[in-house]
Amino acid sequence: MGKVLVIGSGGREHAIACAFKRNGHKTYVSPGNFGMVEDVILVPAMDFPATVEYVKANAIDLVFVGPEQPLSEGIADYLQENGIAVIGPSRAAARIESSKAFAKNLMQRYGIPTAAYRSFDRLEEADAYLKDSAYPQVIKADGLAAGKGVVIAQDYKEAKSALEAMMQDQVFGESGSRVVIEEFMRGWEASVFAFTDGENFVSTIFSQDHKPLLDGDKGPNTGGMGAYAPVKSAEKYRDEVNRKIFAPTLKAMREEGCPYKGVLYAGLMITDEGPKVVEFNCRFGDPETEVVLPLLKTDLFAISRAILDGKISKIDIEWEPAYAVTVVAASGGYPGKYEKNITIEFNDGLLRGDHHKIFFAGVKRQGQDLVTSGGRVMMVTAIAESLDLAREIAYRDIEKVRFANMQYRKDIGSKGY
């Protein structure tokens, strides 16, 4: 059995750590959060040199990087240069997420299906373009924005407001100094990951994230309010996604001199013309990870070794014949301003059982209490033989969680594509 260090602190990292742990691997998380304490060994936050020291001092076999920020800052490059096995793309390859303009330009040049787009780094030029555009239009901050830097503008007034918020008011900091404006694609969304060694890849089951805050896909975009997997009706598109999206994207990255190794996320729109890329992420998606990894039968450590050894095409990846649903419990006010340090209470029995799991995100310990510390507080995940039963269990369980002004969507998985 191996020793694994997972970098990150949210529900995604909790789910990654649990996937390693259930196959017997000793699992550390840095910095993690106090909600994970029963599952993993928590390690304080570390800079890159301290991470190298810790890995070597504790004979860690593998580092698995969860979030996009350290990847965009070059953590994988640094660890590799210091002889450490790490799952995560290089800084250059992570641009597929850290710069939407890079990703869109790559897709355009290599014929990968996606929405038509323009990018702008001057407010006046973007504004002039939007005045003459047909609506709706999709406006995206170019850089990282924790999944919230996207606005679907229904008219010029909404578009101008979004543009000024990103480029003038800098609500997303430097990430909004450039924007990408895309045509609005019609269809339904699905997500899929690829495990890749840079040359070959294996795609996962499909999942579906629910980004808007409110039921019926209303309200502002968030980092994700819930997800379910598998999405059975997406399966018929697997070959097309593999042939027209993953394979040419990985080839493009090699030809651009930045081969992509690790986990590649493709957010898709299933249109009348077939699947098109909404966005790429350079890591596992959140909250999709919280429904995909609980259904993974194959050892994630073995998959990671196959990525590192260039043998991903040699591994058979198996999945549980079941469904998973995760519902996010979020702080009141999220994705805007929200209160912190609110005590969380649980009814007895919630944290035990084979059919449900809480993945903790924005929590910390205050005295003897578990309190809120982020917008997305936890993900309540249920697994069952049918989608309806998984939904039933997840919603039964989330009603056993209480904290002031808690909000969650009541319709996760109800579309049942």
ZAVO-73690 format. One record per residue (C-alpha): x, y, z; residue in one letter. Coordinates in Angstrom, 3 decimals. Each point is the difference from the previous one (the first is absolute). Last residue first. Example, Ala and Ser with C-alpha at 12.3 -4.5 7.8 and 13.67 -1.06 7.14 Angstrom:
BEGIN
         x         y         z  type
    13.670    -1.060     7.140     S
    -1.370    -3.440     0.660     A
//
This chain:
BEGIN
         x         y         z  type
   -30.782    12.815   -18.472     Y
    -1.498    -0.278     3.480     G
    -1.426     3.502     0.092     K
    -0.562    -0.392     3.756     S
     3.683    -0.557     0.726     G
     0.214     2.953     2.398     I
    -3.470     1.515     0.375     D
    -0.245     1.290     3.592     K
     2.941     2.411    -0.185     R
     1.710     0.892     3.253     Y
     0.086     2.865     2.490     Q
     1.076     0.198     3.636     M
    -1.051     3.263     1.665     N
     0.958    -1.204     3.489     A
     1.469    -3.496     0.121     F
    -1.725    -3.360    -0.101     R
     0.747    -3.360    -1.592     V
    -2.538    -2.808     0.437     K
    -2.013     1.320    -2.954     E
     3.097    -0.678    -2.092     I
    -0.401    -3.696     0.751     D
    -3.533    -0.434    -1.312     R
     0.962     2.021    -3.056     Y
     2.968    -2.247    -0.757     A
    -1.985    -3.176     0.687     I
    -2.868     0.977    -2.308     E
     2.362     1.132    -2.746     R
     1.852    -3.329     0.150     A
    -3.362    -1.793    -0.110     L
    -1.108     1.910    -3.096     D
     3.334    -0.580    -1.736     L
    -0.216    -3.743     0.525     S
     2.249    -2.616     1.640     E
     1.045     2.416     2.721     A
     2.812     2.357     1.034     I
    -0.527     3.199     2.012     A
     2.200     3.079     0.293     T
    -0.491     2.997     2.297     V
     2.454     2.679    -1.112     M
     1.211     2.456     2.621     M
     0.438     3.693     0.789     V
    -0.033     1.692    -3.391     R
     0.403     3.669     0.815     G
     2.788    -0.459     2.517     G
     0.918    -0.140     3.693     S
    -2.988    -1.685     1.641     T
     0.368    -1.417     3.502     V
     0.808    -3.398     1.535     L
    -0.186     0.441     3.737     D
     2.266    -1.025     2.890     Q
     1.880     3.290     0.029     G
    -0.375     1.335    -3.532     Q
     0.880    -2.675    -2.522     R
    -0.104     0.757    -3.707     K
    -2.377    -0.393    -2.946     V
    -0.233     1.077    -3.648     G
     0.419    -3.351    -1.794     A
    -1.083    -3.243     1.664     F
    -0.966    -3.100    -1.945     F
    -2.896    -1.664     1.773     I
    -0.637    -3.636    -0.874     K
    -3.048    -2.143    -0.609     H
    -0.998    -3.523    -0.921     H
     2.411    -2.034     2.105     D
    -1.076     1.491     3.305     G
     1.121     2.478     2.648     R
     0.317     3.804    -0.069     L
    -3.724     0.684     0.176     L
    -0.791    -2.399     2.826     G
    -0.798     2.601     2.629     D
    -1.175     3.388    -1.233     N
     2.723     2.461    -0.891     F
     0.658     3.570     1.135     E
     2.259     2.603    -1.613     I
     0.963     3.127     1.964     T
     0.341     3.169    -2.061     I
     3.569     1.315    -0.175     N
    -0.524     1.755    -3.342     K
    -2.603     2.325    -1.478     E
    -0.449     0.398    -3.738     Y
     0.799     2.501    -2.733     K
    -0.941    -1.089    -3.514     G
    -0.086    -3.588    -1.253     P
    -1.263    -0.575     2.716     Y
    -2.275     2.241     2.085     G
    -1.045    -2.750     2.410     G
     2.761    -2.582     0.231     S
    -0.183    -3.045    -2.228     A
    -1.061    -3.631     0.423     A
     0.914    -1.690    -3.274     V
    -1.973    -3.055    -1.098     V
     1.795    -3.063    -1.374     T
    -1.669    -2.811    -1.926     V
     1.596    -3.356    -0.835     A
    -1.389    -2.791    -2.166     Y
     0.926    -3.695    -0.073     A
     1.720    -2.723    -2.015     P
     3.380     0.810     1.650     E
     2.638     0.977    -2.543     W
     3.011    -1.748    -1.507     E
     3.116     1.437    -1.643     I
     2.085    -2.427    -2.021     D
     3.658     1.046    -0.099     I
     2.398    -0.450    -2.924     K
    -0.946     3.239    -1.780     S
     1.109     1.946     3.092     I
     3.524    -1.397    -0.339     K
     2.187     3.092    -0.178     G
     1.572    -0.822     3.377     D
    -1.369     3.101     1.760     L
    -3.529    -0.467    -1.334     I
     0.078    -3.732     0.774     A
     1.192     0.776     3.533     R
    -2.965     2.346     0.461     S
    -2.445    -2.658    -1.226     I
     1.501    -2.490     2.474     A
    -0.359     2.574     2.800     F
    -3.607     0.650    -1.040     L
    -0.749    -3.710     0.609     D
    -2.711    -1.135    -2.412     T
    -3.556    -0.099     1.358     K
    -0.829     3.674    -0.664     L
    -3.586     0.830     1.017     L
     1.030     2.178     2.978     P
     2.417     1.726    -2.429     L
    -2.686     1.235    -2.388     V
    -2.513     1.486     2.455     V
     2.229     2.206     2.167     E
     2.299     0.646    -2.954     T
    -2.877     1.723    -1.812     E
    -0.188     2.643     2.766     P
     2.671     1.225    -0.864     D
     1.827    -0.917    -3.172     G
     3.175    -2.116     0.007     F
     2.991     1.850    -1.400     R
     1.184     2.235    -2.874     C
    -3.493     1.181    -0.871     N
    -1.318     0.285    -3.551     F
    -3.016     2.066    -0.946     E
    -3.292    -0.032    -1.903     V
     1.301    -2.578    -2.467     V
    -2.462    -1.213    -2.627     K
    -1.883    -3.297    -0.187     P
    -2.184    -0.638    -3.072     G
    -1.556     2.273    -2.622     E
    -3.371     0.067     1.792     D
     1.977     1.031     3.085     T
     1.399    -1.923     2.958     I
     1.929     2.734     1.796     M
     3.145    -1.356     1.612     L
     2.255     0.768     2.963     G
     3.198    -1.933    -0.666     A
     2.263    -0.722     2.951     Y
     3.571    -1.193    -0.561     L
     1.632    -2.080     2.739     V
     3.764    -0.443    -0.131     G
     2.472     0.535    -2.817     K
    -0.363     2.658    -2.725     Y
     2.864     0.473    -2.420     P
     1.166     3.636    -0.169     C
     1.968     0.440    -3.228     G
    -2.921     1.283    -2.069     E
     0.075    -3.240    -1.992     E
    -0.445    -1.996     3.201     R
    -2.906     2.221     1.073     M
    -1.620    -0.389    -3.408     A
     0.276    -3.802     0.195     K
    -1.670     0.092     3.413     L
    -2.776     2.183    -1.397     T
    -0.364    -2.186    -3.112     P
    -0.505    -3.162     2.101     A
    -2.284     1.558     2.637     F
    -2.422     1.884    -2.251     I
    -0.853    -1.587    -3.348     K
     0.918    -3.640     0.537     R
    -0.666    -0.398     3.751     N
    -3.079     2.219    -0.018     V
    -1.345    -1.778    -3.103     E
     0.603    -3.420     1.535     D
    -1.690     1.044     3.240     R
    -3.062     1.608    -1.635     Y
    -2.284    -3.020     0.509     K
     0.926     0.111     3.687     E
    -1.534     3.445     0.523     A
    -3.475    -1.484     0.507     S
     1.253    -1.977     2.988     K
     1.227     2.956     2.022     V
     1.878    -1.896     2.715     P
     0.128     1.883     2.231     A
    -1.587     2.902     1.874     Y
     0.940     3.541     0.921     A
    -0.544     2.770     2.512     G
     0.093     3.744     0.577     M
     3.032     0.800    -2.163     G
     2.677     2.712     0.245     G
    -2.862     2.453    -0.317     T
    -1.834     1.682    -2.867     N
    -2.672     2.510     0.914     P
    -3.726    -0.782     0.156     G
    -2.148    -2.588    -1.741     K
     0.917    -3.512    -1.117     D
    -3.468    -1.323     0.875     G
     0.807     0.135     3.695     D
     2.396     2.766     1.030     L
     3.743     0.635     0.143     L
     0.893    -0.711    -3.623     P
     2.800    -2.543    -0.619     K
    -1.684    -3.432     0.107     H
     2.704    -2.506    -0.996     D
    -0.733    -3.084    -2.089     Q
     2.106    -3.152    -0.068     S
     1.362    -2.240    -2.741     F
     1.974    -3.165     0.756     I
     3.732     0.306    -0.445     T
     2.205     0.373    -3.079     S
     3.232    -1.947    -0.495     V
     2.989     1.743    -1.544     F
     3.046    -0.406    -2.213     N
     2.982     2.215    -0.806     E
     0.246     2.465     2.893     G
    -0.465    -2.618     2.716     D
    -3.733     0.682     0.134     T
    -2.943    -0.635     2.302     F
    -2.888     1.694    -1.781     A
    -2.917     1.596     1.810     F
    -3.599     0.477    -1.111     V
    -2.615     2.692     0.547     S
    -3.501     0.348    -1.422     A
    -2.126     2.920    -1.101     E
    -3.218     0.290    -1.963     W
    -0.670     1.782    -3.274     G
     0.293     3.514    -1.327     R
     3.348     1.744    -0.330     M
     0.216     3.732     0.640     F
     2.678     1.578    -2.183     E
     3.085     0.891     1.928     E
     1.651     3.095     1.472     I
     3.421    -0.569     1.583     V
     1.179     2.644     2.425     V
     3.397     1.458     0.892     R
     0.730     1.961     3.170     S
    -2.548    -2.285     1.680     G
     2.465    -2.465     1.514     S
     2.000     2.964     1.328     E
    -2.475     0.389     2.836     G
    -3.274    -1.908    -0.299     F
    -2.188     2.970     0.994     V
     2.345     2.145    -2.095     Q
    -2.224     3.113     0.114     D
     0.938     0.956    -3.554     Q
     0.600    -3.259    -1.856     M
    -2.164    -2.496     1.868     M
    -2.777     2.167     1.456     A
    -0.002     2.243    -3.073     E
    -0.465    -2.971    -2.328     L
    -2.729    -1.512     2.136     A
    -1.943     3.287     0.038     S
     0.477     0.456    -3.741     K
    -1.275    -3.523    -0.663     A
    -3.058     0.457     2.213     E
    -0.928     3.233    -1.820     K
     0.782    -1.544    -3.387     Y
    -2.509    -2.814     0.469     D
    -0.332    -3.526     1.389     Q
     3.529    -0.115     1.401     A
     1.257    -3.436     1.058     I
     2.703     0.915     2.504     V
     3.081    -2.105     0.787     V
     2.725     0.733     2.563     G
    -1.471    -2.128     2.790     K
     1.871    -3.290    -0.381     G
     2.709     1.015     2.462     A
     0.937     3.034    -2.132     A
     3.155    -1.068    -1.839     L
     0.892     2.103    -3.018     G
    -1.776     1.179    -3.145     D
    -3.123     1.294     1.715     A
    -2.900    -1.359    -2.013     K
    -2.925     1.662    -1.781     I
    -2.617    -2.188    -1.691     V
    -2.351     1.819    -2.385     Q
    -3.802    -0.370    -0.191     P
    -0.488     1.922    -2.197     Y
     0.986     1.289    -3.445     A
     3.016     2.283     0.016     S
     0.385     3.589    -1.238     D
     0.298     1.668     3.380     K
     2.074    -2.947     1.245     L
     2.834     0.719    -2.433     Y
     0.131     3.683     0.975     A
     0.168    -0.973     3.682     D
     2.848    -2.439    -0.623     A
     1.925     2.675    -1.880     E
    -0.557     2.604     2.729     E
     0.955    -2.399     2.801     L
     3.371    -0.858    -1.503     R
     1.492    -3.487     0.510     D
    -2.391    -1.746    -2.338     F
    -0.608    -3.571    -1.165     S
    -2.446    -1.078    -2.710     R
    -1.933    -3.280    -0.154     Y
    -1.747    -2.719    -2.003     A
    -1.088    -2.817     2.300     A
     1.980    -3.246     0.092     T
     0.869    -2.984    -2.206     P
     3.765    -0.664    -0.199     I
     1.340     1.088    -3.384     G
     3.666     0.351     0.977     Y
     0.293     3.767    -0.413     R
    -3.378     0.779     1.559     Q
     0.500    -2.338     2.932     M
     3.426     1.442     0.797     L
    -1.304     3.558    -0.290     N
    -2.842    -0.827     2.367     K
     2.365    -1.566     2.539     A
     2.520     2.844    -0.111     F
    -2.802     2.596     0.270     A
    -1.472    -1.911     2.941     K
     3.307     0.389     1.798     S
     0.489    -1.851     3.302     S
    -1.925    -3.023    -1.289     E
     1.924    -1.179    -3.075     I
     2.795     2.061     1.525     R
     0.621    -3.024     2.226     A
     2.200    -1.407    -2.788     A
     2.590     2.762     0.452     A
    -0.096    -0.348     3.798     R
     0.544    -3.712    -0.340     S
    -2.915    -2.402     0.410     P
    -0.951    -1.825     3.211     G
     0.825    -3.313     1.618     I
     3.362     0.197     1.764     V
     2.918    -2.368     0.528     A
     2.784     1.980     1.702     I
     3.518     0.316    -1.421     G
     0.565     3.646     0.862     N
    -0.587     1.214    -3.551     E
    -3.235    -1.993     0.071     Q
    -1.147     1.844     3.119     L
     0.724     3.400    -1.511     Y
    -1.665    -0.759    -3.344     D
    -3.111    -1.360     1.735     A
    -0.199     3.062     2.266     I
     0.132     2.402    -2.944     G
    -2.197     2.938     1.023     E
    -2.860    -1.140    -2.262     S
     0.172    -3.367     1.761     L
    -0.080     1.722     3.390     P
    -3.205     1.845    -1.008     Q
    -1.795    -2.860    -1.767     E
    -0.898    -2.044     3.051     P
     0.556    -3.712     0.790     G
     3.701    -0.833    -0.347     V
     0.848    -3.672     0.630     F
     3.439    -0.598     1.527     V
     1.248    -3.589    -0.073     L
     2.338    -2.298     1.909     D
     0.359     2.024     3.217     I
     3.139    -1.065     1.911     A
    -0.817     2.297     2.934     N
     3.165     2.114    -0.098     A
     0.023     0.033    -3.808     K
    -3.599     1.132    -0.343     V
     0.366     2.542     2.805     Y
     3.147     1.563    -1.470     E
    -1.534     0.236    -3.476     V
    -3.151     1.575     1.427     T
     2.122     2.488     1.966     A
     1.701     1.080    -3.250     P
    -3.398     0.499    -1.746     F
    -1.711     1.915     2.797     D
    -1.820    -1.938     2.706     M
    -3.471     0.038     1.546     A
    -0.142    -2.078     3.163     P
    -0.314    -3.810    -0.319     V
    -3.180    -1.898     0.843     L
     0.134    -3.792     0.209     I
    -3.129    -1.396    -1.639     V
    -3.487    -1.403     0.522     D
    -1.138     1.065     3.487     E
     1.656     3.426    -0.364     V
    -1.698     0.898    -3.276     M
    -2.441     2.493     1.567     G
     2.979     1.827     1.474     F
     1.142     1.255    -3.380     N
     2.674    -1.054    -2.457     G
     3.332     1.844     0.046     P
     1.506    -2.186    -1.301     S
    -1.589    -3.467    -0.046     V
     1.699    -3.259     1.028     Y
    -1.075    -3.494    -1.018     T
     1.335    -3.415     0.944     K
    -1.184    -2.236    -2.846     H
    -2.384    -2.849     0.751     G
    -2.230     0.106    -3.058     N
    -2.654     1.923     1.938     R
     2.639     2.587     0.867     K
     0.862     0.957    -3.572     F
    -3.602     0.715    -0.953     A
    -0.517     1.724     3.367     C
     2.847     2.410    -0.777     A
    -1.498     0.902    -3.375     I
    -3.418     0.588     1.607     A
     1.496     2.241     2.711     H
     1.981     1.829    -2.692     E
    -3.195     0.703    -1.943     R
    -1.769     1.108     3.168     G
     2.612     2.635     0.641     G
     3.469     0.508     1.470     S
     2.656    -0.706    -2.578     G
     3.130    -2.081    -0.653     I
    -0.432    -3.761     0.451     V
     3.047    -1.810     1.443     L
     0.029    -3.761    -0.625     V
     1.785    -2.868     1.736     K
    -0.164    -3.306    -1.843     G
    -1.154    -3.534     0.759     M
//
